[in-house]
């Protein structure tokens, strides 16, 4: 948290193998790994690759959260 002071929220990209289930606390693997702006996963040929993005409200409550594609 100290390295991300002042950020209203933190993003945690998560692989499909680890469903996001915790809604009140951060999973230990996120705490150890820390937030990231990069995600890498492996997909087979012709496969759709699903992943998740966890949002943690670090400094203030978040409302009306939306995502957009950066193409």
Secondary structure, 3 states (H helix, E strand, C coil): CHHHCCCCEEEEEEECCCCCCCCCCCCHHHHHHCCCCCCCCCCCCCCCCCEEEEEEECCCCCCCCCCCCCC
